[in-house]
Amino acid sequence: MKTFIARPGIYFMGAIVLDTGVNFGIFSRNATEMTLYIFKNSDDCEPCFSYKLDKRVNKTGDIWHVYLEGMTEGNYYGWIVDGPFDMKLGHRFSAEKLLIDPYAKCITPKNGCPKSPRKGMILDTRTYNWSDDMKPKNEFRDTIIYEMHVRLFTANPNSHVDNPGTYKGVIEKIDHLKDMGITAVQLLPIFEFDENDVVGTNPITGEKLKNVWGYNPIGFYAPTSNYLSGDRKILGKLGGHVIEFRQLVEALHKAGIEVILDVVFNHTGEGNEMGPIISFKGLDNSVYYILEKNKMYYSNYSGTGNTVNCSHTVVKELIINSLRYWYGQLNVDGFRFDLAAILGRDSTGKWIGDLSLLKDIADDPVLSGAKLIAEGWDAAGGYFLGEFPCGWAELNGKFRDTVRRFVRGDMGQVEDLATRIVGSPDLFRKFGRRPYHSINFVTSHDGFTMWDMVSYNKKHNHANGEYNRDGDNHNNSYNHGIEGDTLDPVIIRLRKRQVKNFLVILMLSQGVPMILMGDEMGKTQQGNNNAYCQDNELNWLNWDRLEEFKDIHLFMKNMIEFRKKHQALKRAHFFTDTDIDGDGYRDITWHGVKACTPDWSHHSKSIAFMIDGGDTREIEEKDNDIYVVLNSYHEPLIFELPILRNGKKWYRVVDTFLEEDFLEDPTVVKRKKYLVHSRSSIILISK
C-alpha cells in the first residue's frame, strides 16, 4: 500500500490540489469516525492508501480535513464514514459504504465493486484556462432559448455525426442551432447520474428502461460521464468529463450561443428510505434531507422520494459553491432550477421566498451576471409563480396553459391571453421585475412535443411500464379529428397551421421565448408525454423529419428573425397604456372585427392588437407598428384594420393560412379590411 505524508490540513471543502499535495475537507456533524480511501484506478475495489482522521487534529467545527503531501491529481478517492444508525434521530451511517464527496469535480462510472462502485477523481482546477473563451453575455430580453438534451439531440444514426449522443455530437450540430437563430441552449441535467437507476422494462419492446433525462443527480459538481465520446473509463481517467464539457461550452460561445444548465438541487438519486446510500445519506442524513416526524421517512416535495434541506446553512453553501463553480470556472451562462419552489421552503416545508436560498442566490456577488430561471412549482402542491425574489426569471406555466387552450379553440381565454402576450404583468410587475422575467413556452421536455400537441387528445405512455398512469393528464391538446399519425392531407395541413399559430404567439409575446428541441422538425414521441425513460428512437431526434417538416422549420427560423429585428417585441418595461410619442395611439391597443373594439366576452375566440413601434422608452430608433390577429374561431372573420397616419400603409408579413405563410418582402394590404381564415394568424407591419 502506497504511503503519503498526512498533515491536519485546512477546512476547505472537497479535494483541492496544491503545490505539494492535496487538501481534503468534508462535512459531517454527527459522524464519529472518518476515513479517507485513495485508489489508483477507477475500477479498483481496494484502496492503495487509507487514512483514519483524528477528530482532535483533523476536525474544525463540523469539517473533517487532512492534507496528503505527495498526492497528485488523477487519483481517485472516497470516504468511509461511521456513526450511529439510529432511525429515531434520522442517522444512516454505515462503515460498509464508500461515499462520494459532494464536492467531487469528477465521479467515475459505476463499477462492479459492492463497497466502492463509484469514486471521486482528484482534479487540479487551477489549470483551467478560458483565455480564448468569451461569454456572449446576450441581453436577457434578446434571448431565444432552445431546451435540449445532450444525448437525445444526436443519438439517432440519421444525425450523421461522428460522435452521436455526446458532448462532441452537439458541437457537430451547432450550425443547425446558429442557422435557426438560437441564442441560448438549455441543457437537461448534466450533473452525474446513474442512467440505470430506473427499474423495469418496456412492456412493448422488452428493452430495459433507462433514466435518460438525468433528473436524479448523485453529485452537484461533476459533469456526467454518460455523454463522453469513446471509452468512458479511459476518458474518465483523463478527466474527460470536464474536458469534453468545457469544449462544448467553448464551441457554443464561439457561435454566440449561451449555455444554461438545468440544475437539480431539490432532490438526489439516493431516493427514499429504500434507496441506496451513495453520498449525502451516509455523510449526515438528518442535515442534508428534510425528514418526516418519524425520521425513518423522507419528506417528498419533489415526487422522487426525498427532498434536499435547502434551508440548512451547510446545504446552502454547497449549492451556492456549486453554482459558482459552474458559472465561474466552467464558464456556463446561467441556470434553470428544477422544482425551484423547494429552494424557497424552510425545513418544515413552509414557503419563505425572500428569506430563502433563492434570495441568497440572486444576491450572490459571483452569480450576479448569471441568468437565473426558476420552475415555480413543486410536487407537493406548491405553486409560487410570480413570487420569486427580484433577479429571478420564471417558467411561465400560465402562458403555456392559456396559449394551448386558446389555439385549441376553448372559450373564455381571450382576456387572459392578452395578459400573457404583454408579458404577464399580473405576475412579474411585482418586486421591480421586467417583462423578460417571464420565460414563455408552449412545450418543454416534460409533456407533449408541439407536433403531438396537435395530434393527440390523450397521453400514450404505455411504453413506460406504468400502465399509462404517469405523466400529466391535463395537456390541453387536440388531435383535429384523428388520434395520432394520419395520411389525411387536410388534417396534416391544419395541424401544421396550428403549430405556426403557436409560434406566432410565442415569438410576438413580451418575455423570453423557449423552444423545445425538435419542435422545428415536428418531433413526435407517439403521444408519450413523459419520455424520461426512453433512450431509443421514440425519444431520439429524428433528423429525417427536418425535410418532411421543412415548412415548419423555415417558418420558425423566420419568426425568430422577425422577433430579433423588432425591438418593440422585446421591451424592457411593461406597456403603460399611454401614447408616449404623441401619434394618437397608445403603446398597445386592442381590436376586434371592428378596430378599437375588442371582444372580451367568454364566447370570443379571436383577438387583435397593435403595438405602436414609437411608444418605447428604451429604444432611440422607432420600430414599425405591428398589427396582429389571432383567430381560433372555426369560421373566417373579417377584421377592420386600424387607420395609419402620415401616409403609412399596412404590409402583410404572415398569414398562416396561406401557402406563402411568411413573406421576407412584405406586400402592401390595399384594403381597409382583412379576411382572417379560421384557426389562422396574421402579422402586418406599417411602412
C-alpha positions in Angstrom: 0.0 0.0 0.0 1.3 3.4 -1.0 2.2 5.9 1.7 1.7 9.6 1.7 2.6 12.1 4.5 -0.6 13.1 6.2 -1.0 16.5 7.9 -4.0 18.1 9.6 -5.0 20.3 6.6 -7.4 23.2 6.4 -11.2 23.3 6.4 -11.8 23.9 2.7 -14.4 21.5 1.2 -13.6 19.0 -1.5 -10.3 17.8 -2.8 -8.1 20.8 -3.6 -4.8 20.3 -5.4 -2.0 22.4 -4.0 1.7 22.7 -4.9 3.0 19.7 -3.0 -0.2 17.7 -2.3 -3.9 17.6 -1.9 -6.1 19.0 0.8 -9.3 17.1 1.6 -12.3 18.5 3.5 -15.7 17.1 4.1 -18.7 18.0 6.4 -20.3 15.7 8.9 -21.7 16.9 12.2 -22.8 13.6 13.6 -20.2 11.1 12.3 -17.9 9.5 14.9 -15.2 8.3 12.6 -13.9 9.4 9.2 -11.5 7.5 6.9 -10.2 8.7 3.6 -9.6 6.0 0.9 -7.3 6.6 -2.1 -7.5 4.4 -5.2 -5.0 4.3 -8.1 -7.6 3.2 -10.7 -11.3 4.0 -11.1 -12.4 0.3 -11.0 -10.1 -0.7 -8.1 -12.0 -2.4 -5.3 -9.3 -2.0 -2.7 -7.6 1.3 -1.9 -3.9 1.9 -2.4 -3.9 4.1 0.7 -6.2 4.9 3.6 -6.0 7.4 6.5 -8.3 7.5 9.5 -8.7 11.1 10.6 -8.2 12.0 14.3 -11.0 14.3 15.4 -8.7 16.1 17.8 -6.4 17.4 15.0 -8.3 16.7 11.7 -11.6 18.4 12.6 -12.5 22.1 12.8 -16.1 22.5 13.9 -18.0 20.1 11.7 -15.4 19.9 8.9 -13.1 17.0 8.8 -9.9 17.7 6.9 -6.5 16.2 6.0 -3.6 17.2 3.8 -1.8 14.4 1.9 1.7 15.5 0.9 2.8 13.9 -2.4 -0.7 13.3 -3.6 -1.5 14.5 -7.2 -4.4 14.8 -9.5 -5.6 11.7 -11.4 -6.0 9.6 -8.3 -9.4 8.5 -7.0 -10.9 8.9 -3.6 -13.9 8.3 -1.3 -14.9 8.4 2.3 -15.8 5.7 4.8 -18.0 7.4 7.5 -19.0 5.7 10.6 -21.5 6.8 13.2 -24.9 5.9 14.7 -27.5 4.1 12.6 -30.5 5.5 14.6 -33.8 6.0 12.7 -35.3 7.9 15.6 -32.6 10.6 15.1 -32.5 10.2 11.3 -29.0 8.8 11.2 -28.0 6.3 8.5 -24.2 6.0 9.0 -22.6 2.8 7.6 -19.0 1.8 7.7 -19.7 -0.6 4.8 -20.2 2.1 2.1 -17.6 4.2 0.3 -19.2 7.6 0.0 -18.8 10.1 -2.8 -17.6 13.6 -1.8 -20.4 16.1 -2.6 -17.7 18.5 -3.8 -16.1 15.9 -6.2 -15.4 17.5 -9.6 -15.4 14.2 -11.4 -17.3 11.0 -10.5 -16.3 7.7 -12.0 -18.8 5.4 -13.9 -20.3 2.7 -11.8 -18.2 -0.5 -11.5 -18.7 -4.0 -10.1 -17.3 -3.4 -6.6 -20.0 -3.7 -4.0 -18.3 -1.5 -1.4 -16.9 1.1 -3.8 -18.9 1.2 -7.0 -18.2 4.9 -7.6 -15.4 7.3 -6.6 -14.4 10.9 -6.9 -11.5 11.9 -9.1 -8.9 14.4 -8.0 -8.6 17.3 -10.5 -6.4 20.3 -10.4 -8.8 23.1 -11.3 -6.0 25.7 -11.3 -5.1 24.5 -14.8 -8.5 25.7 -16.2 -7.7 28.3 -18.9 -10.6 30.2 -20.5 -8.4 32.9 -22.1 -9.8 32.0 -25.6 -13.4 31.8 -24.4 -15.7 34.8 -24.0 -19.2 34.6 -22.7 -21.6 36.1 -25.3 -23.4 38.0 -22.5 -26.6 38.3 -24.6 -29.2 40.6 -23.1 -31.9 38.6 -21.4 -34.7 40.3 -23.5 -32.8 39.3 -26.7 -32.6 35.7 -25.7 -34.1 32.8 -27.7 -33.8 29.6 -25.6 -33.6 26.1 -27.1 -34.3 23.4 -24.5 -32.3 20.3 -25.4 -30.9 17.0 -24.2 -27.3 16.3 -25.0 -27.7 12.6 -25.8 -31.1 12.7 -27.5 -30.1 15.5 -29.8 -27.7 13.4 -31.8 -28.2 9.8 -30.7 -30.1 8.8 -33.8 -27.8 7.5 -36.6 -29.5 9.8 -39.0 -27.9 12.7 -37.2 -24.8 11.8 -39.2 -22.4 13.0 -36.6 -19.1 11.3 -35.7 -19.9 11.2 -32.0 -23.6 10.5 -31.6 -25.2 11.2 -28.2 -22.2 13.0 -26.7 -21.0 16.5 -25.9 -18.9 16.3 -29.1 -22.0 15.4 -31.0 -23.7 18.6 -30.0 -20.7 20.5 -31.3 -21.1 18.9 -34.7 -24.7 20.3 -34.9 -24.0 23.9 -33.7 -24.6 25.1 -37.3 -28.2 23.9 -37.0 -28.7 26.0 -33.9 -27.0 29.0 -35.3 -29.0 28.8 -38.5 -32.2 28.8 -36.5 -31.2 31.9 -34.6 -30.9 30.3 -31.2 -29.0 32.5 -28.7 -29.0 30.0 -25.7 -29.2 26.3 -25.2 -30.8 25.0 -22.0 -29.3 21.6 -21.4 -31.3 19.0 -19.5 -29.3 17.8 -16.4 -25.7 17.0 -16.8 -24.8 16.5 -13.2 -23.5 13.0 -12.8 -26.4 10.5 -12.5 -27.0 6.8 -12.8 -28.7 6.1 -16.1 -29.6 2.6 -15.0 -31.4 3.5 -11.8 -34.9 3.1 -13.4 -36.2 -0.3 -12.6 -38.3 -2.1 -15.2 -38.7 -2.9 -18.9 -40.6 -1.5 -21.8 -43.7 -3.8 -21.9 -44.0 -3.3 -25.7 -40.4 -3.9 -26.8 -38.9 -5.7 -23.7 -35.9 -3.4 -23.6 -34.6 -2.1 -20.3 -35.8 1.3 -19.3 -33.2 4.0 -18.6 -33.0 7.3 -16.7 -32.2 9.2 -19.9 -33.4 12.6 -18.7 -31.0 12.5 -15.7 -33.2 14.1 -13.0 -31.6 12.1 -10.2 -28.2 13.6 -9.5 -25.6 11.9 -7.3 -23.3 15.0 -7.2 -23.6 18.7 -7.8 -20.2 19.4 -9.3 -19.3 16.7 -11.8 -20.4 16.6 -15.4 -21.8 13.2 -16.2 -19.7 10.6 -18.0 -22.8 9.4 -19.8 -22.1 11.9 -22.6 -18.4 11.2 -23.1 -17.2 10.1 -26.6 -15.2 6.9 -26.8 -14.3 4.7 -23.8 -15.8 6.2 -20.6 -13.2 4.6 -18.4 -10.2 5.8 -20.4 -11.5 9.3 -20.8 -12.6 9.4 -17.2 -9.0 8.7 -16.2 -8.0 11.8 -18.1 -10.8 13.9 -16.6 -12.7 13.8 -19.9 -15.9 14.5 -18.0 -14.7 18.1 -17.6 -12.6 18.4 -20.7 -15.4 17.5 -23.2 -18.0 19.6 -21.4 -15.6 22.6 -21.5 -15.1 22.0 -25.2 -18.8 22.1 -25.8 -19.2 25.4 -23.8 -16.3 27.0 -25.7 -17.7 25.9 -29.1 -21.2 27.2 -28.3 -19.7 30.5 -27.1 -17.8 31.0 -30.3 -21.1 30.7 -32.1 -22.6 33.4 -29.9 -24.8 30.8 -28.1 -25.0 30.8 -24.3 -25.2 27.7 -22.1 -27.9 27.4 -19.5 -27.9 24.3 -17.3 -31.0 22.6 -16.0 -29.8 22.0 -12.4 -31.4 19.7 -9.8 -30.8 20.7 -6.2 -34.2 19.8 -4.8 -33.6 16.1 -4.5 -30.9 13.4 -5.2 -30.6 10.0 -6.7 -30.5 8.4 -3.2 -34.3 8.1 -3.2 -36.4 7.4 -0.2 -35.8 5.1 2.8 -35.5 2.1 0.5 -32.9 3.9 -1.8 -29.2 3.5 -1.9 -26.6 5.2 0.3 -24.3 7.0 -2.1 -23.2 10.2 -0.5 -25.5 12.6 1.5 -27.4 9.8 3.4 -24.1 8.4 4.7 -22.4 11.7 5.4 -25.2 13.2 7.5 -28.7 12.2 6.6 -30.5 14.4 9.1 -28.7 17.5 7.8 -28.9 17.0 4.1 -32.5 15.9 3.8 -35.9 17.1 5.1 -37.3 14.2 7.2 -40.8 13.5 8.4 -41.7 13.5 12.2 -40.9 9.8 12.0 -37.3 10.3 10.9 -37.1 7.0 9.2 -39.1 8.6 6.3 -38.3 11.4 3.9 -40.5 14.4 3.1 -41.2 14.1 -0.6 -41.8 17.5 -2.0 -40.0 16.5 -5.2 -42.1 13.4 -6.1 -38.9 11.4 -6.4 -38.6 10.1 -2.8 -36.5 12.7 -1.0 -36.2 16.5 -0.5 -32.9 18.3 0.0 -32.9 20.5 3.1 -32.1 23.7 1.1 -32.7 25.9 4.1 -29.7 24.5 6.1 -26.6 26.6 6.1 -24.3 23.7 5.0 -26.6 22.8 2.1 -26.9 26.4 1.1 -23.2 26.7 1.0 -22.9 23.5 -1.1 -25.4 24.8 -3.7 -24.0 28.3 -4.0 -20.5 27.0 -4.3 -21.6 24.5 -7.0 -23.2 27.4 -8.9 -20.1 29.5 -8.6 -18.0 26.6 -9.9 -20.2 26.0 -13.0 -20.5 29.8 -13.7 -17.1 31.0 -12.7 -14.8 28.1 -13.6 -16.7 26.0 -16.2 -18.0 29.3 -17.7 -21.7 28.5 -18.3 -24.0 31.4 -18.6 -27.0 30.6 -16.4 -29.2 28.0 -14.7 -32.7 26.7 -14.9 -33.7 25.3 -11.5 -35.8 22.2 -11.4 -38.7 22.4 -8.9 -37.2 25.6 -7.6 -40.1 26.2 -5.2 -38.4 23.7 -2.9 -35.4 26.0 -2.7 -37.8 28.6 -1.3 -39.1 26.4 1.6 -37.8 26.2 5.1 -37.0 22.9 6.9 -40.7 22.5 7.8 -41.8 22.9 4.2 -43.1 26.5 4.6 -42.6 28.9 1.6 -40.3 31.7 2.8 -39.4 33.3 -0.6 -37.3 36.4 0.1 -35.8 34.8 3.2 -34.7 31.7 1.5 -31.8 30.3 -0.5 -33.4 31.8 -3.6 -32.6 35.3 -2.3 -29.1 34.3 -1.4 -28.5 33.1 -5.0 -30.0 36.2 -6.6 -27.8 38.4 -4.4 -24.6 36.4 -4.7 -21.8 38.7 -6.0 -20.3 36.0 -8.3 -23.6 34.9 -9.8 -24.9 38.5 -10.3 -24.4 38.2 -14.1 -25.9 34.7 -14.5 -29.3 34.1 -16.0 -31.4 32.5 -13.3 -34.6 30.7 -14.3 -37.0 29.0 -11.9 -39.6 26.3 -12.2 -42.0 28.0 -9.8 -43.8 24.8 -8.5 -43.0 21.5 -6.9 -44.6 18.1 -6.5 -46.0 18.9 -3.0 -48.6 21.3 -4.4 -46.5 24.4 -4.1 -47.2 26.9 -6.9 -45.4 30.2 -6.4 -45.3 31.5 -10.0 -44.5 35.3 -9.8 -43.5 35.1 -6.1 -39.7 34.7 -6.6 -37.2 37.3 -5.5 -36.0 40.1 -7.8 -33.4 38.8 -10.1 -35.2 35.6 -11.0 -36.9 34.8 -14.3 -39.6 32.1 -14.2 -41.0 29.5 -16.5 -44.5 30.8 -17.2 -46.8 27.9 -16.8 -49.8 30.2 -17.2 -48.6 31.3 -20.6 -48.3 27.7 -21.7 -51.8 26.7 -20.5 -53.6 29.7 -21.8 -52.0 29.6 -25.2 -52.7 25.9 -25.6 -56.4 26.4 -24.7 -56.8 29.4 -26.9 -55.3 27.7 -30.0 -57.4 24.6 -29.3 -60.4 26.9 -29.5 -61.6 26.9 -25.9 -63.9 29.7 -24.8 -63.0 32.2 -22.1 -59.4 32.5 -22.9 -59.1 35.8 -24.7 -58.7 38.2 -21.8 -56.1 36.0 -20.1 -54.3 35.5 -23.4 -53.9 39.3 -23.7 -52.3 39.4 -20.3 -49.8 36.7 -21.3 -49.0 38.5 -24.6 -48.0 41.7 -22.8 -45.5 39.9 -20.5 -47.8 38.7 -17.7 -47.6 41.9 -15.6 -50.1 40.4 -13.1 -47.2 38.0 -12.2 -44.0 39.9 -12.9 -44.6 43.6 -12.4 -44.0 43.0 -8.7 -40.7 43.4 -6.9 -39.3 45.6 -9.7 -39.2 42.8 -12.2 -39.4 43.2 -16.0 -41.3 41.5 -18.9 -38.2 39.4 -19.7 -38.5 37.7 -16.4 -41.3 35.7 -18.0 -40.0 32.6 -19.8 -42.7 31.9 -22.3 -43.1 28.4 -23.6 -45.8 26.2 -25.2 -43.9 22.9 -24.9 -41.0 21.6 -22.8 -39.3 18.2 -22.2 -41.9 17.1 -19.6 -45.1 17.0 -21.8 -46.2 16.7 -25.4 -44.0 17.9 -28.2 -45.6 20.6 -30.3 -46.5 18.2 -33.0 -48.0 15.8 -30.5 -49.9 18.7 -29.0 -51.9 19.0 -32.3 -52.0 15.2 -32.9 -53.2 13.6 -29.7 -56.1 14.1 -27.3 -54.7 11.8 -24.6 -51.3 10.7 -23.4 -50.0 7.3 -24.6 -47.3 6.3 -22.1 -47.7 2.5 -22.1 -44.1 2.1 -23.1 -43.0 3.5 -19.7 -44.3 0.4 -17.9 -46.6 2.2 -15.5 -49.9 1.3 -17.2 -50.2 4.8 -18.6 -50.6 6.3 -15.1 -47.5 8.5 -15.3 -47.4 11.9 -17.0 -49.8 14.8 -16.9 -53.5 14.1 -17.8 -54.3 17.8 -18.5 -52.4 18.6 -21.7 -54.9 21.0 -23.4 -54.2 19.2 -26.7 -56.3 18.4 -29.7 -55.9 15.8 -32.4 -58.0 17.6 -35.0 -60.1 14.5 -35.9 -57.7 11.5 -35.7 -55.7 10.3 -32.8 -52.0 10.2 -33.8 -50.4 9.7 -37.2 -52.5 10.2 -40.3 -52.1 10.5 -44.0 -55.1 12.8 -44.4 -53.7 15.9 -46.1 -56.4 18.2 -44.7 -55.7 17.2 -41.1 -51.9 17.4 -41.7 -52.3 20.9 -43.2 -54.4 22.1 -40.2 -52.0 20.6 -37.7 -49.1 22.4 -39.3 -51.1 25.7 -39.3 -51.8 25.2 -35.6 -48.1 24.8 -34.9 -47.4 28.0 -36.8 -50.1 29.7 -34.7 -48.4 28.6 -31.6 -45.1 30.0 -32.9 -46.7 33.4 -33.8 -48.0 33.9 -30.3 -44.7 32.7 -28.7 -42.5 34.9 -30.8 -44.7 38.0 -30.6 -45.3 38.0 -26.8 -43.3 40.1 -24.4 -40.9 38.0 -22.4 -38.3 35.4 -23.4 -39.4 32.5 -25.8 -38.3 29.0 -25.1 -38.4 26.3 -27.8 -38.4 22.6 -27.2 -35.7 20.6 -29.1 -37.2 19.0 -32.2 -40.3 21.2 -32.5 -38.6 22.8 -35.5 -38.9 19.4 -37.3 -42.2 18.1 -36.0 -40.6 15.8 -33.3 -43.1 13.1 -32.2 -43.0 10.8 -29.2 -46.1 9.0 -30.4 -48.2 10.7 -27.7 -45.8 9.8 -24.8 -45.8 12.9 -22.6 -43.3 11.6 -20.1 -40.5 10.0 -22.1 -37.9 10.2 -19.2 -37.0 6.5 -19.5 -37.0 6.1 -23.3 -33.4 6.0 -24.7 -34.5 4.9 -28.1 -35.9 6.0 -31.4 -39.1 7.1 -29.7 -37.2 9.8 -28.0 -34.1 10.4 -30.2 -34.3 13.4 -32.5 -35.3 12.1 -36.0 -33.3 14.3 -38.3 -35.1 12.9 -41.4 -38.1 14.8 -40.3 -36.2 18.1 -41.0 -37.0 17.6 -44.7 -40.6 16.4 -44.1 -41.3 19.5 -41.9 -39.1 21.9 -43.8 -42.0 24.4 -43.9 -42.3 24.4 -40.1 -38.5 24.7 -39.8 -38.4 27.7 -42.2 -41.4 29.3 -40.5 -39.7 29.0 -37.1 -36.5 30.5 -38.4 -38.4 33.4 -40.0 -40.4 34.1 -36.8 -37.2 34.1 -34.7 -35.6 36.5 -37.2 -38.7 38.7 -37.2 -38.6 38.9 -33.4 -34.9 39.8 -33.4 -35.5 42.7 -35.9 -38.3 44.3 -33.9 -37.3 45.9 -30.6 -40.9 46.6 -29.9 -41.3 42.8 -29.2 -38.5 42.8 -26.6 -39.4 45.7 -24.3 -37.5 46.3 -21.1 -40.6 47.8 -19.5 -44.2 46.8 -19.3 -46.8 48.6 -21.5 -48.2 51.7 -19.9 -51.4 52.1 -21.9 -50.4 55.7 -22.8 -49.4 57.5 -26.0 -45.8 58.2 -25.4 -44.8 59.5 -28.9 -48.0 61.6 -29.4 -49.1 59.8 -32.6 -52.6 59.2 -31.4 -52.1 55.6 -30.5 -51.3 54.1 -27.1 -48.3 51.8 -26.8 -50.6 48.8 -27.3 -54.2 48.9 -28.4 -56.7 46.0 -28.6 -59.1 45.4 -31.5 -61.8 43.0 -32.7 -63.5 42.7 -36.1 -64.0 46.4 -35.6 -60.9 48.5 -35.0 -60.6 49.6 -31.3 -63.4 47.3 -30.3 -62.0 44.1 -28.8 -64.4 41.3 -27.9 -63.5 40.3 -24.4 -66.6 38.1 -23.9 -66.5 34.5 -22.7 -67.6 33.3 -26.2 -64.8 35.1 -28.1 -62.2 33.1 -29.8 -60.3 35.8 -31.5 -58.3 38.9 -30.6 -56.3 41.6 -32.5 -53.8 44.0 -31.2 -51.5 46.7 -32.4 -48.1 47.6 -30.9 -47.0 51.2 -31.6 -43.4 51.0 -32.6 -42.7 54.5 -31.5 -44.0 54.1 -27.9 -41.0 52.7 -26.2 -38.9 54.4 -23.5 -35.7 52.4 -24.0 -35.3 52.4 -27.8 -34.0 55.5 -29.6 -34.8 54.4 -33.1 -38.5 53.9 -33.7 -39.8 50.5 -34.8 -42.6 49.6 -37.2 -46.1 49.4 -35.9 -47.1 45.8 -35.7 -50.7 44.6 -36.1 -51.6 41.0 -35.2 -54.8 39.0 -35.5 -55.2 35.6 -33.7 -58.3 33.8 -34.9 -59.1 30.4 -33.2 -62.8 30.5 -34.3 -64.0 27.7 -36.6 -65.0 30.2 -39.3 -63.2 33.1 -41.1 -63.6 36.6 -39.7 -63.2 40.0 -41.4 -61.1 42.4 -39.4 -61.2 46.2 -39.9 -57.6 47.5 -39.8 -56.5 50.4 -37.6 -56.0 53.6 -39.5 -52.4 54.7 -40.0 -51.3 58.3 -40.2 -48.7 60.2 -42.2 -49.2 58.2 -45.3 -48.2 54.9 -43.8 -49.7 51.6 -45.1 -50.1 48.1 -43.8 -47.9 45.3 -45.2 -48.5 41.6 -44.8 -45.7 39.6 -43.2 -47.5 36.5 -42.0 -50.7 34.7 -42.9 -50.6 31.1 -41.5 -53.5 30.1 -43.8 -51.6 30.8 -47.0 -49.0 28.6 -48.7 -46.7 31.7 -48.6 -47.2 32.0 -44.9 -44.2 34.3 -44.3 -43.1 37.0 -46.7 -39.5 38.2 -46.3 -40.5 41.0 -48.7 -43.9 42.1 -47.3 -46.7 43.0 -49.6 -49.0 46.0 -49.2 -52.5 45.5 -48.0 -54.7 47.6 -50.3 -58.0 47.2 -48.5 -59.1 48.5 -45.1 -60.2 45.1 -44.0 -58.5 41.7 -43.9 -60.1 38.3 -44.1 -58.6 36.1 -41.5 -59.3 32.4 -42.1 -60.4 30.0 -39.3 -57.6 28.9 -37.0 -55.2 31.3 -38.5 -53.0 34.2 -37.6 -51.8 37.3 -39.4 -49.0 39.8 -38.8 -48.9 43.2 -40.5 -46.3 45.9 -40.2 -46.6 49.6 -41.1 -44.3 51.4 -43.6 
